[in-house]
Amino acid sequence: MGLDYTLLEVVELSNLCSLSSNTTIIPKLTRLARTLGSASGQAGEADTGTGDYAAVYARELSVKLPWGELDKEDKILSEHPFGGIGCNHEEVFCANDRDWYAGRVHFTARLSKDKPTGVLQLSLDRPMLGSSNRFARRFGSRRFVRVRIPVELLMKATGVELREYFKRPFILGGAVFRAFYAKESSVFLFRTDEEPVWHEEMLTVGPPSLESAGRKEYSLMTFLKWHNDLQLNADQTMAKWAARFALGLSNSIPGIRLNPIHIRFENDIICEAFIGDGKPPSEMQMTDGCGLANRAVMRLLHAKFPSWPEEPTAVQCRIGGAKGLLLVRHDLPMDEEQHPMIWLRPSQVKIKYTSHPLDDADPTLLTIDVVRVSRLTTPIRLSVETITNLAENGVPYVHFSKLFEMDLRERVDALLRYTRVEDMPLLWNAVAREGGVMMARMTREAAGRARASGYVAEEYEDEDVDDEDGLKGLDKALKEQSSAWWEDPISGQPSSLEETCLVLLDAGFTPSTCEVLRSKLWEVAKKAVATFQTRYRFAAPMSCSAFIVPDPCGVLGPNEIHVKSSRRAFTDQQGRQTDIILGDVLVTRHPCKVPSDVQKAGTVKAVFHNRLRHYCDVIVVSTRSHVYKGSSLNRHLASLTGGGDYDGDTMEVFWEPGIVGSFQEPDPHVFANEPPEVQQSLLKNTESVSSFLTRVPAHSPEAYQISSLQDYLLGALSGRSYVSTYSIWWEKSTYKLGYAHPTTVFLAYMFCAILDGLKTGVTICPKKHKEYSEMWNIGALEWKSMEKKSLDHPLLRPTSLPQFIMDVLRRKVLSSCKEQLIRIEDHFKSQSVQALDKDLARPWKDALRRAQSLKADNQLEMWRELELIREHVEAMHAKIKEHRSREARHATGDRSGKGFTGLSIERRQDILREESREFHEGPTGLRCFDDPTVIKASYMYCYDRQSKYGGWSRIPWDVAMRALCEIKAKALGQSKTITDDFYRWMAITPVYLRQREQNG
């Protein structure tokens, strides 16, 4: 919440300054701010960290609040400069947490523009615990601030305006920060050793003072040199030099630290057709981005990450100046398995840190920072790009309609088929699977470890195709750790629809006897259908995706791949469960925008080779040149599928006969090479580091050096990101001109060039962009709209072209989803609940009878206390109704809006928590009831039914979910009390599920 600084008094601030740690200061400051905010009429949020309820919120706060972690980090880093980089299990400061590492506290801010003045300004967010990166581990969380720039501001502000704004120093919390990198909608600031100085009533920035020498701060130039020394990397272009700062910001976890003598180097396998000196093009580097590791590395990493089901075959990581995959070796003698050892390839090394051996290197550079681990997903969901490619290359449209219909019906059936009381465990499991509940819980509590731990199943979206560093996922990860996604620990009410259904089901409620359960299940089913309506994503049964890796044994022939699962996860062409894919397949990856981005069966064949039998959960491809109709293409397979390589790219494999057999392979000579018009439309800054050093020598003023470097480091702000623009234009060209039309192919390659622009220094020629804008800023694609009515200015498909697959699918989606929504409505309407649940009403009625009996004997105390409970419940019910109505009117500005559910989930959850807390706090001074919660919950249920004239609302469940569930479970007979620490990790065993399914 915001707070007017003038409300604070000097004595209050002085008292806070006398405290020694964030852990002691922040709760007091929070209470002070809340008190002053209430006094001034400013709205605050629910108090979840102080007072009588601190213990109740302890688990949630341990994942969210950063203050204890920040105190620990500051203390350790002040005494041990390398204490935060991880792998310090032998150090005393890690005695209580062997795997501790720093850098998990996120300081963020938002950029906005003041409307009256047009002045850009920063607003600081509340710090939170989250993921970590190499920079923050090495230098400490407090030295970094990530500034988020809203998309609308990026679109309106000029690149020069933003870049010049961020080239200035920022004074935050009495420290000076400077921008050192920009990517997409984020700018990263580093805390420097400079100091704020008042000069003639103006706040300026000056050099570090003698008094600050002991604080161990760093200059910006020192930090930049530490990561990517210009002198040692003079052969880079300045654009690539700047892009390399993403390596230090990658969302990662320290794995193991290597002895320098165990970091070895091995040459890339180069296509035999390459002739000459210099660096081969990436498509001719047959191992581009993939190094090797012995099994000792994988064993140690598996021990470090117990969530991994087995020793991994490959890990995506950063180590020193290298990035990409490390693929396990199974061909080593025992003496080379005694110590963890890796082999890096030249294609992986992006930064040179020293011209000498690594013996005296910063230990940060010897640490394997884990980004992601190899995992295999089957089946996978088709994306729009893949559907378009397959359909345009001959796969019948009806095949996609059938797959969609089958997937949609299976999802809905799972939620509707179980109606008997004895089937409720099966319904519980179906809801848990539909909502991904168990994985969501693990992700929520992982606090930054979810990606590396393998909890996050990353599905391709156009805007996420270049997020290998996890920078775009930061906001999503932090949001999912906010209070909005945690259950209310006081009432026991979960946040998500699916989890709410689970707690009701396992308490003994059924949809036919519980109004709120029926309503929530109805919403879950509608939500499942809505997913199909908005995303066009449905499963292809015989398909999988995994990291693509080059053959480490050199045994695969041209066009051969090897795909083996660590379990019998596949269904083969004859319907048998198997762990190996054999026969003709299609392969692709994303982006998938030109006809040749899917490679064809008969050309690509899945085989089994005994020497590759241990390479599970990855897609092994040949290191020999790909062949088309007997002619070598002089490039590797990954490069033919969306321009991929082997540094962590994911490939998709399809082996369903109906898809593979009908696919007509396009000629890669026509489509797999960039049209010359692409380079003619681009501008490229080719200044090298050596040229830059000549232009900006090391002896020039530091302020000039910093400004010159920031021109490159903040290059992403110099112009709008046109990635999504060219993707949309490609879609329109596909629709209007055809998928294989030269203009469509040109726009696809423009998309890829812009995607890599930040790393290559490429920008779009303004004149050319204006031409394309005039040509393609036309109409709208009707298939992208799920509205039944036609768009005002739709883009029309020429009659000379066949029907477009997405138009066909849109009609199928609309009709099938409408059919399923009617089916869902009929199902739940038939379960309409009217009767009062006597089990829930019994505690109140029993208490009332006892009080009346005692009252007859002139013992009035219990009766008086029940009256207090009655008054409190009825007052709370009325207050909650009015509160929600007022909030809804304020949010929508209209009584006809969506109401309470139209509020943001964050605000909605704050309101629910405030209500449940107030409900549980009163009435006070009761002596006849040790714990009146059950009585209050029971009466709230009864009163709600009375006030609704036989109807119901969610109010009783929102404030007393746990109590109502306890009442029901006990009323049904045998029940088991269980703590939440156990409950949230319990699931129904697959053995039981299979038995129940077989028995019907």
N, C-alpha and C positions, 0 to 999 in steps of 0.2 A: 504494500500500500504506500501511497505518497504521504509526506508529512511536511508541513510548513516549518522551516528551520527556525522561524522567529518564535515558535511555541516553546522551544527548548531554553532552559535557563542554564547559566554558567555553572552553578553549583551542581546541577544534575550531571552535566557533562564531566565536571571535575571528579565526581564520585565514580563515574564509569572509567575514567582514565586511570584511576588508582588500581583497577583490577588487572590481573596479569595474563589472562587468556581469553580467547574467543569463546570458549565454552562457558565461562562465567559472565562475560560481558554481554553476549548476544541475548540470552534470555531476559536479562534485566532491561536491556535496550528495547527489546520487543514489547515487554510489559509497559514500559514508559511510553513508547510510541502508540501502543494500543489505547492507553489511558488518555493521552493527549489527543489522539485521533477521535476518540469517542466524545471528548469534551468539545472538540471543534466541529463535530458533526460529520467527520470523515468516516466512510465505511471501511471496516477492516475485515479480515477473514477469520475463520474459526481458530481458536487457540488450541493447538494440538501438541504443544511442547512444554507447557508449564502447569503448575498447580497440581490438583488432585488427580488429574487425568494423564500426567506425564508417563506413568508406567503403562497405561493402556495403549498409548501411541508409540511405545518404545521400539517395536519392531519396524514400523513404518519409518520412524525418524532415523533409525540406525542406517537405513538405506538412503534417505533423502538429505538429512542435515549434514553439512560439511564441517561444522565447527570443531568437533573433536579430532577429525582427520586433519584439518588444517593446522591445529595446534601440534599434533604429532609430527606432521610433515615439517613445519617450521623448526621444531626442536631438533629433529634428526639432521636436517640439511644444514643447520647452523653449526653443527659439530662434525658432520661427515658430508663433504661436498658430493660424493657419489652414493650417498645413502638412499636416494630415492629411485635409483635406476632399476631396482629389483635384483633378484639372484644374490641377495646378501644374507642367506639363511644362517651363515656361520657367525654373523655379527651379533653382538649383545643386544642391539636395539631391535633385532628381529626375533628375540627369544620367545615372545608370546605370539608371533605371527610370522612364520618362516617365509611365507610368500609375499610379505608386504612390499608394496611399491608406492611411489608418490604420483602426483599428477592427476588425481581423480576428482579434484574440486574444480568445477567449471564456473568461471566468472564471465558473464555475458552482458551485453548491452544491446539496445535497439536504437537505430538511427531513425529520426523523423524530421519532418520539416514543419516549422511553425507556420501556420496558414496566414496569419496577418502580416508577418514580417518576411516570410520566405527563408528564414535562417535555419540551417541544419543544426540539429542538436542530438546529444546522446542521452539515453535514459538507462540507468543501470538496472539489471534484473537481480533477483535474489540468487545468490550462489547455490549450487546444488552438486551433489555427488553424481559422478557419471563415469564415462570411459576415460582412458588415459592415452597419452601419446609420448613419444620420446622426448620432445622438448620440455613438456611439463614435468616429466620424471627427472630429467637432468637438472633443470633450473628451478623447479618448484611451481606449483599451481598459481601462486599469487603473482607471478611475473607475466601472466598471459590473460588477455581479455579478448573474447571473440565478439565482434560487433555484427549484428544481423541487420541486413538492409531489406526492407519489405520490397516485394516484387513491383508494386505500383510506384515506389520511389525510384527503383532502378529504371523503370520504363520512362519516367518523366524527367529525371535529372540527367544532365549531360555528363558524359564520361569525364570531361575535363573538370567539371564542378566537383564531382565526387573525389577524383584523384587529388585535386589540389586541397580539398578539405582534409583528406586523410594524410597528406604530407606534413601537416602541422603536428606539433607535439600536443599531447593530451595530458592534463593534470587531473588525476583521479585519486581521491583519498590521500592527497599530499604527495603522490609519487608521479613521476613523468613517464608516460608511455608513448611509444612511436609505432606506427604501422610497419609491418615487415612482410605481409603477404595478403593477397586477396584471391579468392576463388568463388565463383558463382555469386551468391548473395551474402558472403561473409568476408570480413576484414579482420585480420589478427594483429593485435597490439602486443608489444613487448615492453616490460618495465625496464627502464634504463637507469644508469647511475647519475643522471642529471638531477638537478634539484630546482624546485620552484623558488623564484626570487621576486620579492616586491621591489619594484624600481619606479619611483615617481608615481606612486599610487596605481601602478599597473603590474599585473602578475606576469612574469616572464620566466624563461628557463635559463638556468645557468649551469656551470660545470659542477661536479661533485665537490663538496666541502671537505675539509680535514676531519670534521666531526663525523661525517658519513663514511669515512674510509673503512670502518670496521663492519659495515653492514653487508659487505660482499655483493654489491650490485655490479652489473656489467654494462658496458656501453653497447649501443646498438651495433656498432662496427665490430666489436669483439664477438658478439653473438653471431652475426652474419658470417664472420670468418670461421668461427667454430664449426658451423654447419657446412658451409660450402666456400672454402677458401678460393678467392679469385685467382691467386697466384698459382695454386696447384691444379686449377681446372681451366686453364687459359684456352684449351682447345674446344670448350663448350661455346655455344651461342649464348648470348645474354638471356634470350627468351627461355632456353632450357635451364640455364643457371638459376633463374628465378623460379621456374616450375619445380625444381628439385626441393623446394622448401615444403612441398606437400608430403615428402617422405617423413619429415620430422613431426608432422601433424596427423599422420595416419592413426586411426583408432586401433590401438594395439595393446598387447599385454606382454611383459617380459617373460620369455620362456626359460632359456638357459644361457649361461655365459661360457664362451669357448676360450680355450687356451690359444693364443695367436698362432702357435705352430700347427694347430689343427684346423686352421682356415687355409684351404688350398685352392688352387685355381686350375681349371680345365677348359680347354678351348671349346668353342661352339662347333657343332657339326655344321659345315657349310655345304650348300648345294654344289654338286660337282660341276655344274654348268657355270659357276661364277669364275671369272677370269680377271686377273689384275690385282692391283694393290688397293689399299684402303678398306673401308668398312663396307661389307656387303649389304644390300637392301634387306630390310627386316624379313621379307617373304622368302629370302634365300638362306636365312639363319634358321636351320632346321631344329634348333633347340632354344630358340629365342625366348629368354626370360626364365628358363628352368635350369636350376643347378641340382646338385645331388647331396645326399646326407647318408651317413651310415645308420644302422639300426639303433646304435647307442643313442643317437640324437632323438629318434622317435620314441624310444623307451623312456627317456628322461622327460620328454615333453608329455607323454601320456601320463606319467606319474604326477606331473605338474597340473594337468587338466583332467581330473577324474571324470568329468562329464563326457569326455570322449569315449565312445563304446569300446574301442580297441586302439592298438598302436596305429597311427595314421600312415597312409601311403604317401601323402604329400601335405605340406603346410605352405600357405602363403605368408610371407614374412618380410621383414626388413632387417638387415644386419650391416652395420657400417654404412658404406655408401651404396650398397646393393639392395635390390628389391626383386620380388618375383616368387617363384616356387622353389622349394627344396623337395626333391623326389627321393624316396628311400632307395638304397642299393641293397641287393640281395646276393651280390657276387663277390663279397669281400672275404678274405681269409680272417681267421679269428684274431690275429694280432692287430688288425685294423678295426676291430670292434671293441677294443679295450677302452677307448676314450671317444667321446662325441667328436665327430669330424664332419666337415662339409667341404664341398667342391663348388666354387662359384665360377660362373662363366662370364666372359667379357660382356655379353649382352645384358647381364644383370647389373653390372657396376655402373652407377650413374654419377657417383661423386668420388674423387680421389682425396683421401685424407692425409696421406703421407707419401713421401718418396722413399721412405725407409721401411724396414720390417715393422710389424705391428706390435713388437714387444712392449713398447712404452705408450701404446695407444690409450686414449681415454676408454675406460672399461665399458662406457655406454656403447661404443662402437663394436664391442666384442659380444654383445648380447643379441640373441635371436629374438626379435620382437614379433610375436605371432599376431597376424591379422585375421586369417581364417584357416580352418582345417578342412581337409578333403572330406566330402560327404556326397552320397548319391541319393538323388530324389527320384522316386518313381511311384505312380505316373506323374507326368508334368502337365501343366495347363497351357494350352495353346494361346499365344498372343495374337493380336490382330495382324502384326507383320508376318508371322509364320503362316497364319491362315491364308492371308492374301497370296503369299508366295506359292504355297502348295496348290491353291485353287487355280492360280494363273498358269501353273505348270502341269495342269491336267488332272488333279484329284477332283472327282465329281463333287459338285456342291452338296448333293444329297448326303454325302458321307459326313460332312460337318454338321448338318442338321440333325442327323441321327446321333452323333456324339454329344451334341448339345442337349438333345431331348433326353438321352440316357442319363447323362450326368445330373441334369436338373431334377429328373424324376427320382433318381437314387437319393439325392440330398433331401428332397421333400419327404419321400417315403420313410426315411430313417426317423423323421420327426413326427410322423403321423401314424405309423403302423402299430405302435405300442399303446394300448388302451387299458388292458387288464391290470389289476393291482400287482399281480406277480410279474408283470413285464416292466415295472418301473425301473429296475436296475438297468435294463436294456435302453430305456428312454434316457436315463441319466447318462449313460455312456455315449449315446447318439448326440445329446446336447453338448457334452464335454468336447467331443470331436468337432462338432460344427463350429464351436466358438474357440477352438484351440486353447482351452482353458488351462491345461497343465503347462503347456509351453509358455503361455502368457504369465502364469505365476512365476515360473522359473526366470523368465526374462525380467520381470518386474523386480525381483529380489537380487538379480545378478549384479545390479548397479555398475554397469559399464563392461561386464565380462561376457555379455550375451553373444556378441558376434564371434569372438574368438572361441567361446565355449561350444559353438555349434547350435545355439538355441534359435537363431534367426534363420528362417528359410527365406532367402532373398529371391523374390520373383522379379523378373525384368519389367521395367516400365521405361518408356522413352526418356523420361527426365532423369532416370537413375543409371543410365548405361555407363556413365563415366565416374562412378562413385566408388572406385576400388579402395580409396583411402577412408571411406566411411564418413566423410565430412558432411554429406547431405543427410545422413542418418542421425546426426547428433541431436537435432531438434526433436525428432520423433522419439529417440531413446529417452531424452530428458523429460519429454511430455508424459511418456508412459510411466515415469517414476513419480509424477506429481500426485497429490492427494486425490485428484479426480479419478485415478485408476486403482486406488486401494479401497478395500472395504472400510466401512465405518466401524471402528473397533468398539464403539459404545453400543450401538444398536445391533451390530452384527449384519448390517445390510451390505451386500457386495455392490460394486460399482457397475459391473457389466450385466447385461441381460442374461447371458448364459450362466454365469456364476450364481445369480439370483435363483434361476430355475433349479440349479443343483442343490442349493441349501434347502429349498422347499421339498424337492423330491426325496432327498435322503433323510428328511425329518418325518417322512411318512405321508405327506400330502400327495394328492393325485389331481390331475386336471379336471376330473369330474366332481371333485369335492372342494376345490380351492379356487376362488375367483382370480386371485392375483397370479397363481401359477398358470392357470389357463390363459390369462391375458399376456403374461410374459412369454409363454411358449408360442402363442400366436405371433407375437412380435419377432421372435427368433426365426420362425418359419418365413415370415414376410421379409425379414432381413436377408435370409439365404437366397430368396428369389431376387431381391433387389441387387445382390452381388452379380448375378448373371445379367441383369438388365443393364447395369452401368459399365461393366468391364469386359464383356464378351470373352471371358476366360472360362474354358471348360476343359476337362481332362481328356487326354488321349491315352487309352488304356495301355498300349504297348509302347511305352516311351520312358526315357530317363534323362537326367542331366547330372553332370559332374565336372570337376576340373578336367581340362584337356592337357595331357602331358606327352612329351616325345618318348618314343620307345627307348628305354635305357639299355636294352640288350642288343638292339640292332637286328632283331629277328623278323620283324614284320616287313612284308613286301609292299610295293607301291599300292596305295589305296586301301590297305588293310588297317583295321582298328581292332582293339581288344578291349572288351567291356565285361568285367566280372564284378559281381556284388559280394560283399562279405556275408550275405545271407541269401536264402532262396527268395529273392524279392521280385523276380521277373516272372511274367507270364509269357511263354514262348508262343510261336505261331500255331501250335497244336493245343494250346490251352493248359500246358503243364507248367507247374512252378519250377523255376530253375534259377541258378546263380550266374549263368553265362548267356550272352547273346551271340547267336550264330546266324549267318546268312546275310541276305541283302538288307541294307538299311539306308535311311536318309540321315544326314547329319547337318546341323546348322548351329548358329549362335546369334547373338544380338549385338549390334543392329542387323536386321535381316530385311534389306530394302531393295536389293537388285535380284534378278532371277537366279543368278548363280550362287547366291548366298546359301542355298540349300543344295547339298551335293547328293547325287543320285545312287540308288541301289544298282548293283551291277558294276558301277564304278567304285563304290565304297562297299566293302564286305567286312562283316564282323567275323573274326576267327578266334580260335583258342590256340595258344602256344604254351607249352609246358613251362618254358623259362619265365613266362609272365604270370604264372598261376598265383603268385603272392601279391600281384598288383591289383588290389581290390578298391572299389568305390572311386575309381578314376577312369577316364577314357584315354587309353593309350593309342597313339597314332604313329604311323610309320615316319621315320626320319628320311625316307627316300622321297624324291620328287613325285608329286602327284601326276597321274597320267590320265589323259582324256583321249579316248579312241586310239590307244596305242602310242600317242605322242606325249612326251614329257612336257609338263607346263613349267618346269624349272622353279618350283615354289612348293612350300609345304601346305598341307591340307588346311590348317587353321587360317592361313591368309586368304583362302578362298571362301571362308565363311565369315563375312562381315569384317574382313581385315584383321583377324585375330592373331594372337601369339600364345605363348605358354607361360605367361607371368601370373596366371590366376584366372584366365578366361574360363568361362563355363560353356560347355558344348551340350547340345541336345541331340539325342538319338531316337529315331522312330523305326520300328520294325513291323508294324501292323501291315499285313499283306494288302489290305484295301487301300492304304495310303501309298505304300512303296511300289506296288505293282502298277498303279495308274500314273505315277509321277513321270513326266517327260523331261529329261535332263536338258537344261539350256546349255549353249555353247559358252564355256568360260572365256574363250578367246574374244567373244563379243562383249561380255558383261563384266568380267573380273578385272578389267584394267580401267584405271581412272581416265575419263575423257580429257583430252587436252584443254578443253574450254574451262575446266575447273581451275587450273593454275593461272589461266588468263584472267580469272575473276578475283584472284586473291592478291593481297599485298603481303610481303614477307619482310620482316626486320631480320636481317642476317648478321647484324653486328656481333662479332665474336667477343669473348671475354678479353682476349689480348688487345683487340682494337679499342675496347672500352677503357682498358688500363692505360693505353696511350692517350686517349682523349681525356680521361679523368685520372691522373696519376695519383699514387698513394700520398704524395706530399701536398696535394691540394687541400683546401680547408675541409674539415670533416663535414660541416653542414652542406657543402656543395657535393661531397661524395654521397652523403645520405640521400639528398634530393635526387641525384642522378640515378642511384640504385633504385629508389622508390618508383621512378618512372617505369622500371621493369617489374619490380615486385608487386606494384599495384596495377599492372597492365590489364588485368581483368576488368577494371573499372573504366578503362579508356573508351569503351564502347559497349553497347548492349550485347548481351549474349543472344546470338541468333540461332542457337541450336534448335530450340522448339519451333522457331519460325520456319526454318527450312524443312523440318520434319512435317509440319502442317502443309507446306507448299508441295512437298513430295506426295503427300496423301491426295491433294487436289489434282496434281498432275496424273497420278495413277488413275484417278476416277475419270478425268476429262480426256486424257490423251492415250491412256493405256499403260499397263505395268512395264512393258518392255520398250516403250517409246524412248528415244534418245534424251528428250528433255527430262523425263522421269528419272532415268538413270543418272543424268547430270545432277539433278537436285539431290539424289541419294548420296552421291560422292561429295557434293558441297556440304551436306549434313556432316559427313565423316570428317571432312577437312576442318570444318569449324569446331567440331568436337575436340579435335586434337590441337586447335589453334593456340591455346594457352601454352602448350608445351613446345610448339614449333614456331611461335612468333607470327602466326598467320592471322590476318584480318581480312575483311571483305572490302573490295574496292567500292567506295560509296556510289560511284556512278553506276556500276554493274548492279549493286543491290537495289538501287532505285528502279532500274529497269525490271528486275524480277519482282519487285514489290508491286509495280503497276500491273504486271502481268498476272500475279497470283493472289493479290489481296481482293479476291472476288468470291462472292457467294459463300455458302456454308454447306458442309457435307451432312446431308440428312441422316445418313446411317449412324452418325455420331450422336444424334439426338434420340432419346427414348420417348419423346413426346409423340403422341398419336397424331396430333395435328401437324400439318406441313409447315415448314419454315417459310418466313417471308421472302427470303432471297436464296433459295437452294441452288447449289451447283448442279447443273443438269448433265446427265450421262448421254453422250451422243448415241444415236440409234445404230450407228455403224459398229459400235462395240457391243460385245455380249453383256448380259446382266453382270453386275458387279457382285462378288460373293458377299460383301458386307451388306448390300441392300437385301439380298436374299436372306441372310442371317438375321437382319433387323426385323424383317417380317416374321420370321420364325420365332425370334426371341419375344417379340410383342405378343404373338398369339399364344405361345407356350406358357409364358409367364402369367398372362391373363388367366389361362386355364388352370394353372397351379394355384393362383391366388384365390380363384373361386372355390377350388377344391379345399384349400386351407380354411377359408371362411366357413364353408359348409361343415367341415370337420369340427371346428371349435364352437360354432353356434350350436351344434347338436349336443355339446357338453355344457350348456349354459347352467350355471349354479345359482340357485335361489335360496336354499335353506341355510339357516344359521348353523355354523359349525359348533355343535354342542360341546365338543372337546375344548375348544378355545373359550367358550363362554363359561365353562364349569368353574374355574378358579374364582372368578368374581362372584358367581351365584352361590357357591359354597361359602365364601367369606361373608356374603350378605346374610345367608341363613344363620351362620354362627353369630354374627353381630346382632341379628334380630332376637335370637334366643337369649343372648347375654343381656340385651336391652330389656327383655321381659323380666329378668332377674335384677333389674336396676343397675347393671354393669354397663356403663355407657361409653367407656373409653374406645373399644374397638369400633363401635358405631360412629363415634366422632372422627376417628382416623379414616374410616371408609368414606365419610363425607368429605374429608380433606382430599382424599385421593380422587373422589368423584369431581370435586371442584377443579382440582389441578388438571385432570384429564380433559374435562370439557373446555376449560380455558385454553389449554394447549391446542386442542382440536380447532377451536375457533381462530386462535392466533395463527396457526399454521396455514389455514385456508386463506385468511386475509393476507398474510405475508407472501404466500405464493402468488396470489392474485395480483398484489401490488408489484411484485418483481416482474411478473409476466407482462403487465401493462407497461411498466417502465422499459422493458427490453424491446417490446414490439411496437410501443407507441399506439397501440390499438387493442381494444378488447377482443377483436376478431382474430388476433394472431394465434400462434401455435400454443400460447399459454406457457405453463411452467416448463414443459419439455422443449420449448423453443429457446431456452437459455443455453448458454455455453455449458459444457459438462463441468468445467471448473467452477463456475458460479453456482450451478445447480448442486454440486456436491458440497460446497461450502454452506449453502442454505440447509441441506439435509443434516449436515453435522451439527450446525448450530441448534437445529430443532431437536435432534435426538439428545444432545447434551442437556438442553433445558428440560426436556421431558424426564430424563433420568435424575436430575438434580432435585426435583421436588416430588411431593411436599417433604419438608424437613420435620424433625422432632417426633417421628413415629416410634412408638414403643411396642406396639402389638405385633409388628411384622419385622422380623430380622432383615428380610429382603423383600420389599414390596413390589419389585419389578414385575413379577408374574401377575400380581393382582392388577397393577396398572395396565399391563399389556392386555390382559383379558378384558378389562373394562373399556379400554380404548377400542378394542375390536367390537365389543357389544354396542358402545355408543356410536361408533362410526356406522354400524348397520342401522341403528335407530334413526340417526340424523339423515341417512340416505333413503329412508323409508323402504328398507329391504334391499337396497343396493349396497354399494361398497366403494371405498376409495383406497388409495395406497398408503394413507397416513399411518394406520396402525403398523404396517410392515416397515415403513421407513424409519419409525422411531423405536420399534421393538421387535425386529425380525428374529433375533436370537431367542428371546423369551417366548414368542409364539411358537417357534420351532421346538423348543424344549417342552412346552405344554403338549404339543401334538405327539411328539415321540413317546413321552411318558404315558399318555392316554392310550396309545395303541398297544401297550403291554411291555414286552421286554425291549429295553433300550440301553445304549451304552454311552456314557459320558466320555468325551474325548477332547483333548486340548487342540487348539488351532494349529499348533506347531506340528501335530501329527496329521490333522485332518486335511490340510491343504496339499499334502503330498500323496494322499491316498487315491488310488484309482481301482477300477474293477479289473480283475485279472482276465487276460485273454482266454484262459482255459475255461473259465465260467461262461464267458460270452459264447464261445464256440459250442459248448454243451447246450446252452439255452437255445441257441439258434437251431441246432440239430433237432432238439426236442420240440421245437415249435412253441 
